[in-house]
Amino acid sequence: MTGDGELRELAAKQAALGEVAGAPAADPVNVPMIRHWLSAMGDANPVYLDTGVAPPAMAQVWTMQAPVSGDRSPVNVMMTALDAAGYTGVVATNCEQTYHRYARVGELLTPATRFTDLAGPKRTALGVGFFATWVITWYADAGEPVAEMLFRVLKFRPPEKRAEPYPLRPAVNRDTAFFWEGVRRGELRVQSCADCGELRHPPGPMCPRCHSVNRAHVVAGGEGVVYSYVVHHHPPVPGRETPFVVAVVELPEGVRIVGNVVGCPPESVDVGMPVRVTYRPMDDELVLPVWTPRES
Amino acid sequence: MTGLDAAVAGIGATDFSKDSGRSELRLAAEAVLAALDDAGLSPAEVDGMVTFTQDANQEIAVAREVGIGDLRFFSRVDYGGGAACATVAHAAMAVTTGAARAVVCYRAFNERSGRRFGQPDAGLGGQPSSQGMEMSWHVPYGLVTPAAWVAMFARRYLHTYGATSEDLGRVAVAMRRHAATNPAAWFHGRPITLADHQASRWIAEPLRLLDCCQESDGAVALVVTTTGRARDLRRTPAVVTAAAQGSGAGQMMMTSYYRDDMTGLPEMSVVGSRLWEMSGLTPADIQTAILYDHFTPFVLTQLEELGFCGRGEAAGYVRDGGIELGGRLPVNPHGGQLGEAYIHGMNGIAEAVRQLRGTAANQVSGVRNVLVTAGTGVPTSGLILSGVSN
């Protein structure tokens, strides 16, 4: 994937190319297209057909082409690179047209494009992205500019689709936050009393043995043995597929903890089964410690 | 001997159904009025009320509906079904001390047609209360239903004592057999076999559907007053010989998995020892027991914790027909919550009163003392109710 710096370098190269001519219009400015356009826009002004000129806002109409694959125009090179870098979203943000004179019926217009600027990355409501700007000028047969258009798009990285929030959330407070922080780092933390060393799970604010409120924790080795378990079948539980196993796991450190046993069929779980902790992300925020079978 | 001077003087209930078609407040009012009528007391004579913290009907609302006037005592008991016997314990202390003269205990809910306790509540773990923090060690793993919470204990119990799913099934079969001959029971006329139990689907292994109590709409109310006053009322009093609440070390709501042992119910042991101590009775003095049976496994555990049999012996006790009508200790002659209705344990207290009055559908002969327990797996409570001659 291209980095942001490389994107800016590529943009500078495209800008340095200056104006690059495109393919001339397939057809000259003509009455049927003008009539059709006026009708579609609901523009009843007779001046265009009466005098044989095109409405200026039609500038783009004469040269617009279906997207061509392998188009190496500066704009297309830049757009392809942005897509490849993950900035796949696109939204037009600016379109400013300048009219030098009317295009007359019978004139063949030729566009030329200057890539002018790539700004970013910027944080936007749609996501992080780059603003890309270019200018198209339409020339008449004699090289006389008829109209020009500044066009700007935001190419953004669509926010990753957030996982559906897991509905069975723990309450976390200042007595238990250390445990959940540990889980996010892949540590199974067991509260220890900073004064008498007593280990305790579930944790609490005061050591029941010495009444100290100074708390620390140890990181458990991660091995345990199933002390008891259930296989839940019914009723359905939000966020869960049945059947699933929940066990009381006894740790060699001397405490018990409740968690799911995963990675094996429910019927293979038994009291006394050796297990090892692993960490399972439930959504974008919550990670739960769960248990898988291990060799004893 | 107990320090208590209290008796249950009246019992009342609504029908037990799956869809009451009326508000929980109306159910409460109907049951309270029925209990007062049973006792022969007028609403104006009630000056105390006790219910569960989980009950949706405030005491003052029930009082307004029924026409109860000044209240001098009101109290709420926490911890789900563990509150059942404690409502009577609080009422008994109130009338003994004179804080109130006549106290109504009640529980009313549409637990089947309204909020069903057996359905997962994803929000259980999300609250920053101490209970929410406690649940947060379990709910995120999908351990979120009462059946699953109990199943975790049951697995360890079965493993430790070599008991089986069939041993749990025998409890369900006995309760349904009792309910089959109780016209007030939802499962009246519908006994099950052990084969039915074994064929019923898994809910949370090792619990099957028929290990789980039913879900019910309904209400039960009890009137508690002093023994002396109860003697002057319409019905034979059921004397509160002992009443106790209990919670154990390392206690949690349904998930006390971090204690040394997972095969017992220490909180029920706290209740039991206090009941025996207060009453001066022993298990041999109990003719029938009402044991909280929201799920079959804890019936076994309670038999052990209360001293009706030794540790690990309950499966054998049940296999020998010990808990059936005619057995060593008929348990839940009304069919319990597995068979009659799930009114959070309050219908069991009413059954204990009927057994003492001699008016039960499945009357046990010679009943002098009935032991009643409340919710299991939670901080709980218990009663010994006795006939007046005791």
Interface residues (C-beta under 8 A of the other chain):
Chain A: Y166 P167 L168 R169 P170 A171 V172 N173 D175 T176 H201 P202 Y227 S228 Y229 V230 V231 H232 H233 H234 P235 P236 V237 P238 G239 R240 P243 F244 V246 V248 V255 R256 I257 V258 G259 N260 P266 V271 M282 L286 L288 V290
Chain B: G118 Q119 P120 A122 G125 G126 Q127 P128 G132 M133 E134 M135 S136 W137 H138 V139 P140 Y141 G142 L143 V144 T145 A148 A151 M152 F153 R155 R156 H159 R201 W202 I203 A204 E205 P206 L207 L209 T255 Y257 Y258 M262
